[in-house]
Amino acid sequence: MNSEEMARLKKLLSGGISPLHPIVIRRASNAVIEDVRGNRYIDFTSGIGVTNLGHANPELVAVAREQLERLWHMAIPVAGYEPILNLAESLSRISPGSYNKKTAFFNSGAEAVENAVKAVRKATKRQTIIAFENSFHGRTSLTMALTGKYKPYKQDFEPFAPGVELVPYPYCYRCPFGHDYPPCCMQTVEYLRKHFVHTRVPGEKIAAAIAEPIQGEGGFIVPPDGFFKELKSFLDEYGAKLIVDEIQTGFGRTGKMFAIEHFGVEPDIMTVGKAIANGLPLSGIVGRAEILDSIHAGGYGGTYVGNAVACAVAAKVIEIFERDRIPERAAVLGSMAERRLREMFEEYPLIGDVRGKGLMLAVELVTDRRSKKPAEEAARKTVEKARDRGLLLLKAGLHNNVVRLHPPITIDDETFSKGLDILEDSIREVSREET
């Protein structure tokens, strides 16, 4: 623990900013982080799914340096510039959807989500947005309304923006309808068809639904294979749109360039962020040209949106992903990790569920598998013990009992295996303490 540095942090930064790990980082390289005391950690967080190409990636550093020397900043409301056009071209090319696309860029994931909602409301001339329980879309007023977890994101921040309806999500391990998989998988869409449109909002007043392909802060919850096709079919019946929030799942994390590709549907709008620029502040939306063009001139913008340096780096990120087949690397490492996690599942009853895709994996900890009572304290201890052994992890989930793994996709095999060993050692120790 970096006690002196953490005391400084608490003195200077708002109490609303509370790092999970009591350390202060000095430098990082690929998948290894070093704190101000010289302690080194394997990073299984990627800065919350951001540094997919590793910390301080040399190619990206070179691009950033070159762009800094050429053009540091030009506000897009003032004039266009090459990096933003190059990135828009690349993003339109790689994003799912066979239709004509346009893009818009912003600074944060929440901004991207807000502006996607603005676009579908303007294009459809409707107000209602369907969002899902357990979801996370941001901490601004509108994105809090869209977020399906109260603590800590929404706690005491009422009232929330109107025009949002939260509905159950197909969380198969804890089915909100009380069913077992697979019969549970389409209950959400059946609820929308048979109940929601008759008792809450008529279908012709729905502007869109927004969903993460795999819920991130909700606990890396993977929906059943047919869910998104059925959801899209329901929306199409009423002329409503599908917004897919790829901010945490996008850019190779799940073994595909974008996670929605696992589910065989084309979203009308997709939000991107986090890994798009490997750590520089940048987000965006890409989708049907007619939807994005529904926004009048000046309806989008901002002084720093689509920063030239961030856009140049993001274009290089896409180039590296395609050149080095990074999504395939995530799939290979993910298969390796999933095998290890399932072996741990067989060994330690503390693990109630193993789930995820690619290098977006999680274990949900429970006090016993029959009741599925969330083991929040065990998750906390697991993360702490792993840190003491040199591995940084994050928690997630409605009950904070999910331990998630999302290291840089460029992590080498030896470091990755060592991280999994540390995870197992930590779970083993906690399991002994809990019994």
Secondary structure, 3 states (H helix, E strand, C coil): CCHHHHHHHHHHCCCCCCCCCCCCEEEEEECEEEECCCCEEEECCHHHHCCCCCECCHHHHHHHHHHHHHCCCCCCCCCCCHHHHHHHHHHHHHCCCCCCEEEEEECCHHHHHHHHHHHHHHHHCCCEEEEECCCCCCCCHHHHHHCCCCCCCCCCCCCCCCCEEEECCCCHHHCCCCCCCCHHHHHHHHHHHHHHHHHCCCHHHEEEEEECCCECCCCCECCCCCHHHHHHHHHHHCCCEEEEECCCCCCCCCCCCCHHHHHCCCCCEEEECHHHHCCCCCEEEEEEHHHHCCCCCCCCCCCCCCCHHHHHHHHHHHHHHHHCCHHHHHHHHHHHHHHHHHHHHHHCCCEEEEEEECCEEEEEEECCCCCCCECHHHHHHHHHHHHHHCEECEEECCCCCEEEECCCCCCCHHHHHHHHHHHHHHHHHHHHHHC
